[in-house]
Amino acid sequence: QCLLPHRPHPPLIILSKQGVEMRLVQRFHNASDGETMSAIKRGISLYSYQEEFYLRKLSLDQCVAVSAAMGAYGIETLAEQMMPGYPKLSDAFYEQWHEWMRIYGATPTCHDAFLDTKRYKGRLLTLDEQVVEVTRDIKRAARLGAKCIRMLVICSPELMERCAPIAADHGIWLGVEVHSPWHIDHEWIQKHLEVAYRVGTDKLGLIPDMGIFVERFPRVIYERFLRNGAHENLVRMIVERYDRHDDVRGLPEEVEKLGGNAEDIGLARTVGHFVSSDPKKLRDVIGAVRHIHGKFYEMTEDGRDRSIPYDVIVRALAEAGYDGYISSEYEGNRHLQDAFPVDSAEQVRRHQRMLTKLIGEKK
């Protein structure tokens, strides 16, 4: 039985209510078999399906259905990207949304808020105007059933503090995203932590993005530069510099002197936006963390992440007692779309299998 026949489902993702319920039963059966399970929970950011959503290969409800079929019942949302009528979502939409959550056994986890600070020509939004915008996001997240909001890293500590009591009144926790090239020890993030500790980590905190732990530069990115005309010898040099964790701040100028073209120089600039932090840093701030973005760029066929050391990350989180969600966030799609069909669901599925194994490891 097709649950939502208003739009034809691609053949591989037709789901029935019975099928989803059977997966739910199997999930709890496995967890009661005496396995040693970490308290960490698995979820998916619908951002992962941006390519298929844009091309109308997956509708919003199908994105939820695909996630639930993987046993990833925590759903992270983006209203601006996927929800019809944004910024004014209708009562009918909210009703439909909660019906989907019921049908698929899913749980709204985090809502990703954006902040259009450059809305007006010649000036940025004032702090008061930003508070108004965030308040709208808070009310939206509450109606969706999410318990936290991902705040952009550009949001100031002052904005977070102003919005904390408003969010608390709606049962919402606000977390600023720690996204590369920022990292946990960055001065800007430390200022956010100071506010969170003063106001209360039950109201404010951090949402670390696992893209701050990129040990090896993503293959899907540098291969895109190669297809665009970058020189193989220069690409190899740039990537090796990053993978050795060398200082890459002067790399664009060096590459230009070596005769690099615009693509070579572009790649040299791009690596400067990536960081390879120590995952153990998570343990230092875990009291201020309630949600995590499981960023990844490429999962291989044998279930490995080529760039990010998830084994070390999950171990650090488990040892610190983290019991929130890791929300898979696939970002390799945009680097493949020029040459290959994008299969975001398969990439997310591999990531979820990896997380399942790591979270369920016996200590």
C-alpha positions in Angstrom: 0.0 0.0 0.0 1.4 3.4 -1.0 1.1 5.7 1.9 1.0 9.0 0.1 -0.2 8.5 -3.5 -0.2 12.2 -4.4 3.2 11.8 -6.0 4.6 8.6 -7.6 7.3 7.0 -5.5 10.5 5.9 -7.2 10.5 2.1 -7.4 13.2 1.5 -4.8 11.6 3.5 -2.0 8.0 2.4 -1.9 7.2 1.8 1.7 4.2 0.5 3.4 3.0 1.3 6.9 3.4 -2.4 7.7 7.0 -2.4 6.5 8.0 0.6 8.6 6.3 -0.9 11.7 8.1 -4.2 11.1 11.4 -2.3 11.1 10.4 -0.6 14.3 9.7 -3.9 16.0 13.0 -5.4 14.7 14.9 -2.4 16.1 13.6 -2.9 19.6 14.0 -6.7 19.4 17.7 -6.3 18.5 18.2 -3.8 21.3 16.7 -6.3 23.9 18.9 -9.2 22.8 21.5 -8.5 25.4 23.6 -6.3 23.1 25.8 -3.7 24.7 24.5 -0.5 23.2 25.9 3.0 23.6 23.3 5.6 24.6 24.1 7.6 21.4 21.1 7.8 19.0 21.1 7.8 15.2 19.4 10.4 13.1 19.5 12.0 9.6 19.5 15.6 8.5 17.2 16.0 5.5 19.9 18.3 4.1 21.5 15.0 3.0 18.9 14.6 0.3 19.1 18.0 -1.2 20.0 16.8 -4.7 17.1 14.3 -5.0 14.7 16.8 -3.4 15.7 19.5 -5.8 15.3 17.2 -8.8 11.9 16.0 -7.5 13.2 12.4 -7.1 12.3 12.5 -3.5 9.5 14.5 -1.8 9.6 15.6 1.8 7.6 12.6 3.1 9.8 10.3 1.0 12.9 11.7 2.6 11.5 10.8 6.0 10.4 7.4 4.8 13.9 6.6 3.4 15.4 7.6 6.7 13.0 5.6 8.8 13.7 2.5 6.6 17.3 2.7 7.7 16.4 2.7 11.4 17.4 6.4 11.7 14.3 7.7 13.3 15.7 11.1 14.4 14.8 13.6 11.7 16.6 17.0 11.4 14.7 19.5 9.3 15.3 22.6 7.2 12.2 24.6 6.6 13.7 27.0 4.0 14.9 24.1 1.9 12.0 21.7 2.0 8.8 23.0 3.6 6.1 24.5 1.3 4.9 27.9 2.1 8.0 28.9 4.1 8.3 31.2 6.0 4.6 30.9 6.7 3.8 27.2 7.2 0.1 26.4 7.2 -1.7 24.6 9.9 -2.4 21.9 7.4 1.3 21.4 6.8 2.0 21.0 10.5 -0.8 18.5 10.8 0.6 16.5 7.8 4.1 16.7 9.3 3.0 15.1 12.6 1.0 12.5 10.7 4.2 11.5 8.8 6.1 11.3 12.1 3.4 9.0 13.4 3.3 6.8 10.3 7.1 6.4 10.1 7.7 6.2 13.8 10.0 9.2 13.4 11.0 11.9 15.9 11.9 15.5 15.1 15.2 16.1 16.6 16.7 19.5 15.5 15.5 22.3 13.3 18.1 24.1 11.2 17.6 27.9 11.4 19.1 30.4 9.0 19.6 34.1 9.4 19.4 36.4 6.4 21.5 39.2 7.9 22.0 40.8 4.5 18.3 41.2 3.7 18.5 44.9 3.3 20.8 46.7 0.8 23.5 48.6 2.5 23.1 47.3 6.0 23.0 44.2 8.1 20.0 43.2 10.3 20.2 44.9 13.7 20.3 42.7 16.9 16.7 43.5 17.6 15.7 42.4 14.1 17.7 39.2 14.4 15.9 38.4 17.7 12.6 38.7 15.8 13.8 36.3 13.1 15.1 33.8 15.6 11.8 34.0 17.6 10.0 32.9 14.5 12.3 30.0 14.1 11.8 29.0 17.7 8.0 29.0 17.3 8.3 27.0 14.1 10.6 24.4 15.6 8.3 24.0 18.6 5.3 23.4 16.3 7.4 20.8 14.3 8.1 19.0 17.6 11.9 19.6 17.6 13.7 20.1 20.9 16.6 22.1 19.6 17.6 24.5 16.9 20.9 24.6 15.0 22.0 28.2 15.0 24.5 29.3 12.4 28.0 30.0 13.5 27.7 33.6 12.4 25.1 34.2 15.2 26.7 36.3 17.9 26.9 35.3 21.6 24.8 38.4 22.3 22.0 37.1 20.0 22.1 33.7 21.7 21.8 35.2 25.1 18.9 37.4 24.1 17.0 34.5 22.6 17.7 31.9 25.3 14.7 32.8 27.6 12.4 32.9 24.5 13.5 29.5 23.4 13.3 28.1 26.9 9.6 29.3 27.2 8.9 27.1 24.1 10.9 24.1 25.3 13.7 24.7 22.8 17.4 24.4 23.3 19.7 26.6 21.1 23.0 25.3 19.8 25.5 27.2 17.7 27.0 25.1 15.0 30.8 24.5 15.3 31.5 24.4 11.6 34.9 24.5 9.8 37.0 26.6 9.6 35.9 27.3 13.2 36.7 24.7 15.8 36.1 24.1 19.5 39.2 26.0 20.6 38.5 29.0 18.3 38.1 32.3 20.1 34.6 32.8 18.7 33.4 29.4 19.9 34.9 29.9 23.3 32.9 33.2 23.6 29.8 31.2 22.9 30.7 28.7 25.5 31.2 31.4 28.1 27.7 32.6 27.5 26.3 29.1 27.6 28.0 28.3 30.9 26.7 31.6 32.4 23.2 31.4 31.1 22.9 27.6 31.5 23.7 24.7 29.2 20.1 23.6 29.6 19.3 26.6 27.4 22.4 27.2 25.2 25.3 25.2 23.9 27.2 23.9 20.9 26.3 21.6 18.0 29.7 20.3 16.7 29.8 19.5 13.0 32.1 16.5 12.4 33.6 18.4 9.4 35.9 19.9 12.0 37.7 16.6 12.2 38.7 16.1 8.5 42.0 14.1 8.7 42.2 13.4 4.9 41.0 15.9 2.4 37.9 14.6 0.7 38.5 12.8 -2.6 35.2 13.8 -4.1 36.2 17.5 -3.8 39.7 17.4 -5.3 38.5 15.1 -8.1 35.9 17.7 -9.0 38.8 20.2 -9.3 40.6 17.8 -11.6 37.6 17.4 -13.8 37.4 21.2 -14.0 41.0 21.4 -15.3 43.3 21.5 -12.3 46.8 20.1 -12.8 47.3 16.6 -11.3 50.8 17.4 -9.9 49.6 20.5 -8.2 46.4 18.8 -6.8 48.6 16.0 -5.4 50.9 18.6 -3.8 48.0 20.5 -2.3 46.2 17.4 -0.9 49.5 16.0 0.5 50.1 19.3 2.3 46.7 19.1 3.9 46.9 15.4 4.8 50.2 16.1 6.5 48.5 18.9 8.5 50.9 21.5 7.2 50.2 25.2 7.5 48.3 25.9 4.2 47.7 29.6 4.7 50.2 30.7 2.0 49.4 27.8 -0.3 47.3 29.8 -2.9 50.2 32.2 -3.5 52.6 29.4 -3.7 50.5 27.5 -6.2 50.1 30.7 -8.4 53.9 31.1 -8.5 54.2 27.5 -9.6 52.0 28.3 -12.6 48.7 27.1 -11.3 45.5 28.0 -13.1 42.3 29.2 -11.5 41.2 25.7 -10.5 44.6 24.9 -8.9 44.4 28.2 -6.9 40.8 27.6 -6.0 41.6 24.2 -4.5 44.5 25.7 -2.6 42.0 28.2 -1.1 39.5 25.5 -0.4 41.8 23.4 1.8 42.2 26.5 4.0 38.5 26.2 5.0 39.0 22.6 6.3 40.3 21.7 9.7 41.6 18.6 11.4 40.9 19.0 15.1 41.4 16.4 17.8 38.1 14.5 18.4 39.0 14.2 22.1 38.2 17.9 22.4 34.6 16.8 22.3 35.0 15.4 25.8 36.0 18.9 27.1 32.7 20.4 26.1 30.2 17.5 26.2 28.2 19.1 28.9 27.2 21.9 26.5 26.4 19.5 23.6 22.9 18.1 22.9 23.1 17.4 19.2 25.8 16.5 16.6 26.0 16.9 12.9 27.5 13.7 11.4 29.0 15.5 8.4 30.6 13.2 5.7 31.7 13.5 2.1 32.2 10.0 0.9 31.4 6.5 2.3 33.2 3.7 0.5 31.6 0.4 -0.5 33.2 -1.3 2.4 31.6 1.1 4.8 34.5 3.4 5.6 34.6 7.2 5.8 37.7 8.2 3.8 38.2 11.5 5.6 36.7 11.7 9.1 37.8 9.3 11.9 34.4 8.3 13.2 35.7 5.4 15.2 37.7 7.9 17.3 34.8 10.3 17.4 32.2 7.9 18.6 34.5 6.4 21.2 35.2 9.9 22.6 31.5 10.6 22.7 30.6 7.3 24.3 33.3 7.7 27.0 32.0 11.2 27.7 28.5 9.9 28.2 26.9 11.6 25.2 23.4 10.3 24.8 22.0 12.6 22.0 21.7 12.2 18.3 24.4 12.0 15.7 22.6 13.3 12.6 24.1 12.0 9.3 24.7 15.0 7.0 25.9 14.1 3.5 27.7 16.8 1.7 29.4 14.9 -1.1 26.5 15.3 -3.5 27.4 18.8 -4.8 30.9 17.6 -5.7 29.6 14.7 -7.9 26.6 16.1 -9.7 28.7 17.4 -12.7 29.7 13.9 -13.8 27.9 11.1 -11.9 24.4 10.3 -10.8 24.0 11.2 -7.1 22.7 8.5 -4.8 22.4 10.3 -1.5 20.3 7.6 0.1 23.0 4.9 -0.5 25.7 7.2 0.9 23.5 7.9 4.0 22.7 4.2 4.3 26.4 3.3 4.4 27.0 6.1 7.0 24.2 4.7 9.1 25.6 1.2 9.0 28.9 2.5 10.1 27.3 4.4 13.0 25.2 1.4 14.0 28.4 -0.7 14.3 30.3 1.9 16.2 27.5 2.8 18.6 26.9 -0.9 19.3 30.5 -1.8 19.9 31.1 -3.7 23.2 33.5 -2.0 25.5 
